[in-house]
């Protein structure tokens, strides 16, 4: 492949930083999960972990790349490793390069059952919220709280979708909407977790069956069964 002047400049003078995933995980707990502190403290040399690299100047194709690193040294929360991936578009970084990072930078660990057993750890299956729902756009774009929701028989998406329609239909609280937002209201088809990241006050209702309907009582701020149709 022909190397451009830009690629040459980035390879010769470019650098990279390792992204801190903690702020993203804190802001999106239902769609972004990180290894627990117990898992992070059990990492030792020879383990393979994944961290996020961001090229400077930024990559022409990707904002950042998630890549595996083989741990070669550990001193508390400070680690050194060897890159175990070929970057897609980061000529300043190559497979085998030495990388310094912290345990809090790790987003995944490549452990099989044998490695977990050796460390006395158990892999916990976390509840996933990737099934889809329809939600008012103002909830996503303006953080409008959920005010009304109901669950109907799923009829969106396709039968072979990896993440099917949950049947939940989620409406924004009109008390927090401007007249313009109310008049131009639209909806989006997204993962349940995307909505929960913004407002999880209805999480306790998520397993309610098809036909369920709830509204948020403005006085108590509690969801109540809606009997009106």
Residue pairs with C-beta under 8 A, 6 or more apart in sequence:
6 60
7 91
8 91
10 55
10 57
10 90
10 91
10 92
11 91
11 92
13 92
14 55
14 56
14 57
14 90
14 91
14 92
15 55
15 56
15 92
16 53
16 54
16 55
16 56
16 90
16 92
16 93
17 53
17 54
17 56
18 51
18 52
18 53
18 54
18 99
18 101
18 105
19 51
19 52
19 53
19 54
19 64
19 105
20 104
20 105
21 32
21 34
21 52
21 104
21 105
21 107
22 34
22 104
24 32
25 32
25 33
25 34
27 197
28 193
28 197
29 197
30 129
30 192
30 193
30 194
30 196
30 197
30 200
31 129
31 130
31 191
31 193
31 194
31 197
33 126
34 106
34 107
35 106
35 107
35 108
35 109
38 121
39 109
39 121
40 103
40 104
40 106
41 103
42 119
42 121
43 49
43 71
43 74
43 79
43 103
43 106
43 109
44 71
44 74
45 71
45 72
45 73
45 74
46 70
46 71
47 70
47 71
47 109
47 110
47 111
47 115
48 68
48 69
48 70
48 71
48 84
48 109
48 110
49 68
49 69
49 71
49 79
49 81
49 106
49 108
49 109
49 110
50 66
50 67
50 68
50 69
50 106
50 107
50 108
50 109
50 110
51 66
51 67
51 69
51 99
51 101
51 105
51 106
51 107
52 64
52 65
52 66
52 105
52 107
53 64
53 65
53 66
53 67
53 87
53 90
53 93
54 63
54 64
54 65
55 64
55 65
55 89
55 90
55 92
55 93
59 65
59 88
59 89
59 90
60 89
61 88
61 89
62 88
62 89
65 85
65 87
65 88
65 89
65 90
66 107
67 83
67 84
67 85
67 87
68 83
68 84
68 85
68 110
69 81
69 82
69 83
69 84
69 99
69 101
70 81
70 82
70 84
71 79
71 80
71 81
72 80
72 81
72 82
72 98
73 79
73 80
73 81
74 80
77 102
77 103
77 104
78 100
78 102
79 100
79 101
79 102
79 103
80 98
80 99
80 100
81 98
81 99
81 101
82 96
82 97
82 98
82 99
83 93
83 94
83 95
83 96
83 97
83 98
83 99
84 95
85 95
86 94
86 95
87 93
87 94
87 95
111 119
111 121
111 123
113 123
116 122
116 123
128 193
129 191
129 192
129 193
129 196
129 206
130 162
130 163
130 191
130 192
130 193
131 163
131 164
131 165
131 166
131 191
131 192
132 156
132 157
132 161
132 163
132 164
132 165
132 166
132 189
132 190
132 191
132 192
133 165
133 166
133 167
133 168
133 169
133 170
133 189
133 190
133 191
133 192
133 195
134 156
134 168
134 169
134 170
134 187
134 188
134 189
135 169
135 170
135 171
135 187
135 188
135 190
135 194
135 195
136 144
136 170
136 171
136 172
136 185
136 186
136 187
137 185
137 186
137 187
137 188
138 144
138 172
138 177
138 181
138 185
139 145
139 146
139 170
139 172
139 195
139 198
139 199
140 188
140 190
140 194
140 195
140 198
142 181
143 198
143 199
144 172
144 173
144 176
144 177
144 181
145 172
145 173
145 176
145 199
145 201
145 216
146 170
146 171
146 172
146 173
146 195
146 199
146 201
146 202
146 216
147 171
147 172
147 173
147 174
147 175
147 176
147 215
147 216
148 170
148 171
148 173
148 213
148 214
148 215
148 216
148 226
149 168
149 169
149 170
149 171
149 202
149 205
149 213
149 214
149 223
150 168
150 169
150 212
150 213
150 214
150 226
151 166
151 167
151 168
151 169
151 208
151 209
151 210
151 211
151 212
151 213
152 167
152 169
152 210
152 211
153 167
153 210
154 164
154 165
154 166
154 167
155 165
156 165
156 189
157 164
157 165
157 189
163 191
165 189
166 192
167 210
168 192
168 206
170 195
170 202
172 185
173 216
174 182
175 218
177 185
192 206
196 203
201 216
201 221
201 223
202 214
202 223
205 212
205 214
205 223
208 214
212 225
213 225
213 226
213 227
213 229
214 223
214 224
214 225
214 226
215 223
215 224
215 226
216 222
216 223
216 224
217 223
217 224
